[in-house]
Amino acid sequence: MAMPKEAPEHGRRDSAEHPMESLLLKGAPGSPYTRKMLALLRFRRIPYRVVVPESPQLAGLPVAKVDLQPTFYLPGQQGELEAVTDSTPLLRRFETEYEGRHARPDDAVLALLDSILEDYADEWLTKALFHYRWHFAADRKRAGNIQPRWRRLTASDEQMAQISAGFIERQVERLRFVGSSPSTAAIIERSYQRFLGLFEDRLRNAPFLFGTRPAAADFAFYGQLSQLALSDPTPSALTLELAPRVYAWVGLMDDLSGCEPLEDGWGTREQLPSALGEILKEAGRIYVPVMLANARAVLKKTSSFSLDIEGACWTQNTFPYQAKCLTWLREEFKALTPADQALTRQLLSEFGCAALMDEQI
């Protein structure tokens, strides 16, 4: 979920100088976006407190317009407390509010590539997560048995059996919202397996996507992989078999508070790693055409859309939020200098992602 690099100023702070000012957030272990933000907070050494949904500590706090996880409780522009969701604008807000150990490349071209990869993780890899979790029987059983208990740990076995059954039924019904169906299952699974191979190749030469320090996209990849690689049985076994480095990387990403990043750890625009380009090419292969088709459907106000992918018909419900993501990416591109736009367009053309910026909606 991408947003422009610039974010509203709420007052910059050095987290090391304010050890008692901890952020409060609502989240759960099975939420990839909660895991994304917790890993970010640990890396940036920003103090936090996390509570599970329905915790008594949330009594009297504002409610978000859409109940998503994580939900942060932060001061608004007028100082009033607000319930704030959506990991990407939160990540960028914290970039402006807290000094040091940043997670966004200083180079504007690299930052845009980082935004695209972050959005690819948040909006495409999450399809793999949802598909594997609710398409396969063993994964459904585990998720349905465990996830409801995070809210009701002390509920009786009889209560949980009924709750779990209803929870599984609702989640399986929602598969269609991410495009998972018998006709698209193979597309999602092949895409995930290709991604694993490409990310494994990247990790052969560097610990993070852009080099020796993590960027926003690393935390987004980690969020999805915290479930795909380490939680759900079917994709976990697949990840361990096909990409043991990726499997190990997910464990390391959980807490990077001890990582000491170098200022030039993101590398340079002149020497982009070829393996990073291959991951972007994979994004251009499926993520880009789906994002564009979805944006057209939103503009036409149709409830669903279809397109041909790898010789099969991809059909899913229209998702207005992803159209916003595309708009934010394009706004970040337009904010580049003419020279940086030209270089970025050249790079995206090489990676098969140029349509993300240039194709008419």
SULLINUR-V448953 format. One record per backbone hydrogen bond with DSSP energy under -0.5 kcal/mol. NH is the residue of the N-H (numbers start at 1). CO is the residue of the C=O. E is the energy in kcal/mol with one decimal. If there is no record, write none. Layout:
nh=NH co=CO e=E
nh=NH co=CO e=E
This chain:
nh=13 co=97 e=-4.7
nh=15 co=13 e=-0.7
nh=15 co=99 e=-0.5
nh=17 co=14 e=-1.7
nh=18 co=14 e=-0.6
nh=18 co=15 e=-1.0
nh=21 co=18 e=-1.5
nh=22 co=20 e=-1.3
nh=23 co=47 e=-2.5
nh=25 co=49 e=-2.4
nh=26 co=71 e=-2.9
nh=27 co=51 e=-2.2
nh=31 co=28 e=-1.8
nh=32 co=30 e=-0.7
nh=35 co=31 e=-2.2
nh=36 co=32 e=-2.0
nh=37 co=33 e=-2.0
nh=38 co=34 e=-2.6
nh=39 co=35 e=-2.2
nh=40 co=36 e=-1.8
nh=41 co=37 e=-2.7
nh=42 co=38 e=-2.3
nh=43 co=39 e=-2.3
nh=44 co=40 e=-2.8
nh=45 co=41 e=-0.6
nh=45 co=42 e=-0.7
nh=46 co=41 e=-2.4
nh=47 co=45 e=-0.6
nh=49 co=23 e=-3.7
nh=51 co=25 e=-2.4
nh=55 co=52 e=-1.4
nh=58 co=55 e=-2.0
nh=59 co=56 e=-1.6
nh=61 co=58 e=-2.0
nh=68 co=66 e=-1.4
nh=70 co=26 e=-0.7
nh=71 co=26 e=-2.0
nh=72 co=84 e=-3.2
nh=73 co=24 e=-2.0
nh=74 co=72 e=-0.7
nh=74 co=82 e=-2.2
nh=76 co=80 e=-3.5
nh=79 co=76 e=-1.6
nh=82 co=74 e=-3.1
nh=84 co=72 e=-3.5
nh=84 co=82 e=-0.7
nh=90 co=86 e=-1.5
nh=91 co=87 e=-2.7
nh=92 co=88 e=-2.1
nh=93 co=89 e=-2.3
nh=94 co=90 e=-2.5
nh=95 co=91 e=-1.2
nh=96 co=92 e=-1.2
nh=96 co=93 e=-0.6
nh=97 co=93 e=-1.8
nh=98 co=94 e=-2.1
nh=99 co=13 e=-3.0
nh=111 co=107 e=-2.6
nh=112 co=108 e=-1.7
nh=113 co=109 e=-2.0
nh=114 co=110 e=-2.6
nh=115 co=111 e=-2.2
nh=116 co=112 e=-2.3
nh=117 co=113 e=-2.3
nh=118 co=114 e=-2.5
nh=119 co=115 e=-2.4
nh=120 co=116 e=-2.4
nh=121 co=117 e=-2.1
nh=122 co=118 e=-2.7
nh=123 co=119 e=-2.9
nh=124 co=120 e=-1.9
nh=125 co=120 e=-1.9
nh=126 co=121 e=-0.9
nh=127 co=124 e=-1.8
nh=128 co=124 e=-1.0
nh=129 co=125 e=-2.1
nh=130 co=126 e=-2.6
nh=131 co=127 e=-2.5
nh=132 co=128 e=-2.9
nh=133 co=129 e=-2.3
nh=134 co=130 e=-1.8
nh=135 co=131 e=-2.3
nh=136 co=132 e=-1.0
nh=140 co=136 e=-2.6
nh=141 co=137 e=-2.5
nh=142 co=138 e=-1.9
nh=143 co=139 e=-2.7
nh=144 co=140 e=-2.9
nh=145 co=141 e=-1.5
nh=146 co=142 e=-2.2
nh=147 co=143 e=-2.1
nh=149 co=146 e=-1.1
nh=150 co=146 e=-0.7
nh=150 co=147 e=-1.3
nh=151 co=148 e=-0.9
nh=152 co=148 e=-1.2
nh=155 co=152 e=-1.6
nh=160 co=156 e=-2.6
nh=161 co=157 e=-2.1
nh=162 co=158 e=-1.5
nh=163 co=159 e=-2.5
nh=164 co=160 e=-3.2
nh=165 co=161 e=-1.8
nh=166 co=162 e=-1.9
nh=167 co=163 e=-2.4
nh=168 co=164 e=-2.7
nh=169 co=165 e=-2.0
nh=170 co=166 e=-2.2
nh=171 co=167 e=-2.3
nh=172 co=168 e=-2.7
nh=173 co=169 e=-1.8
nh=174 co=170 e=-1.2
nh=175 co=172 e=-1.4
nh=176 co=173 e=-0.8
nh=177 co=174 e=-1.6
nh=178 co=174 e=-0.7
nh=178 co=175 e=-1.1
nh=179 co=175 e=-0.5
nh=179 co=176 e=-0.5
nh=180 co=175 e=-1.8
nh=184 co=181 e=-0.8
nh=185 co=181 e=-1.8
nh=188 co=184 e=-2.1
nh=189 co=185 e=-2.4
nh=190 co=186 e=-2.6
nh=191 co=187 e=-2.3
nh=192 co=188 e=-2.3
nh=193 co=189 e=-2.2
nh=194 co=190 e=-2.6
nh=195 co=191 e=-2.5
nh=196 co=192 e=-2.4
nh=197 co=193 e=-1.9
nh=198 co=194 e=-2.3
nh=199 co=195 e=-3.0
nh=200 co=196 e=-2.5
nh=201 co=197 e=-1.8
nh=202 co=198 e=-1.9
nh=203 co=199 e=-2.3
nh=204 co=200 e=-0.6
nh=204 co=201 e=-0.9
nh=205 co=202 e=-1.5
nh=206 co=202 e=-1.1
nh=208 co=211 e=-1.6
nh=212 co=265 e=-2.3
nh=213 co=265 e=-0.9
nh=216 co=103 e=-1.5
nh=218 co=215 e=-0.7
nh=219 co=215 e=-1.4
nh=220 co=216 e=-2.0
nh=221 co=217 e=-3.0
nh=222 co=218 e=-2.7
nh=223 co=219 e=-2.2
nh=224 co=220 e=-1.7
nh=225 co=221 e=-2.7
nh=226 co=222 e=-2.3
nh=227 co=224 e=-1.2
nh=228 co=224 e=-2.3
nh=229 co=225 e=-2.5
nh=230 co=225 e=-1.0
nh=231 co=227 e=-1.3
nh=232 co=227 e=-2.5
nh=236 co=232 e=-2.1
nh=237 co=233 e=-2.2
nh=238 co=234 e=-1.8
nh=239 co=235 e=-2.8
nh=240 co=236 e=-2.4
nh=241 co=237 e=-1.9
nh=242 co=238 e=-2.7
nh=243 co=239 e=-2.8
nh=247 co=243 e=-2.1
nh=248 co=244 e=-2.3
nh=249 co=245 e=-2.8
nh=250 co=246 e=-2.0
nh=251 co=247 e=-1.1
nh=252 co=248 e=-1.7
nh=253 co=249 e=-2.5
nh=254 co=250 e=-0.9
nh=255 co=252 e=-0.9
nh=259 co=256 e=-1.6
nh=261 co=259 e=-0.7
nh=265 co=262 e=-1.8
nh=267 co=264 e=-1.5
nh=271 co=268 e=-0.8
nh=272 co=269 e=-0.6
nh=277 co=273 e=-1.7
nh=278 co=274 e=-1.8
nh=279 co=275 e=-1.5
nh=280 co=276 e=-2.0
nh=281 co=277 e=-2.1
nh=282 co=278 e=-1.9
nh=283 co=279 e=-1.9
nh=284 co=280 e=-2.3
nh=285 co=281 e=-1.2
nh=286 co=282 e=-1.1
nh=287 co=282 e=-0.5
nh=288 co=283 e=-2.0
nh=290 co=286 e=-2.1
nh=291 co=287 e=-2.5
nh=292 co=288 e=-2.3
nh=293 co=289 e=-2.4
nh=294 co=290 e=-2.5
nh=295 co=291 e=-2.1
nh=296 co=292 e=-2.0
nh=297 co=293 e=-2.0
nh=298 co=294 e=-2.4
nh=299 co=295 e=-2.2
nh=300 co=296 e=-2.2
nh=301 co=297 e=-0.7
nh=301 co=298 e=-0.7
nh=302 co=297 e=-2.3
nh=305 co=316 e=-2.1
nh=307 co=314 e=-1.9
nh=309 co=307 e=-0.5
nh=309 co=312 e=-3.1
nh=312 co=309 e=-2.0
nh=314 co=307 e=-3.4
nh=314 co=312 e=-0.7
nh=315 co=313 e=-0.6
nh=316 co=305 e=-1.9
nh=317 co=176 e=-1.1
nh=318 co=303 e=-2.4
nh=320 co=318 e=-0.5
nh=322 co=319 e=-1.0
nh=323 co=319 e=-1.0
nh=324 co=320 e=-1.5
nh=325 co=321 e=-1.9
nh=326 co=322 e=-2.0
nh=327 co=323 e=-2.0
nh=328 co=324 e=-2.6
nh=329 co=325 e=-2.2
nh=330 co=326 e=-2.2
nh=331 co=327 e=-2.2
nh=332 co=328 e=-2.1
nh=333 co=329 e=-2.1
nh=334 co=330 e=-2.5
nh=335 co=331 e=-1.3
nh=336 co=333 e=-1.5
nh=341 co=337 e=-2.8
nh=342 co=338 e=-2.2
nh=343 co=339 e=-2.1
nh=344 co=340 e=-2.7
nh=345 co=341 e=-2.8
nh=346 co=342 e=-2.0
nh=347 co=343 e=-2.5
nh=348 co=344 e=-3.0
nh=349 co=345 e=-2.0
nh=350 co=346 e=-1.8
nh=351 co=347 e=-1.7
nh=352 co=348 e=-0.6
nh=352 co=349 e=-0.8
nh=353 co=348 e=-3.0
nh=354 co=348 e=-1.0
nh=356 co=353 e=-1.6
nh=357 co=354 e=-1.7
nh=358 co=354 e=-2.2
nh=359 co=355 e=-1.5
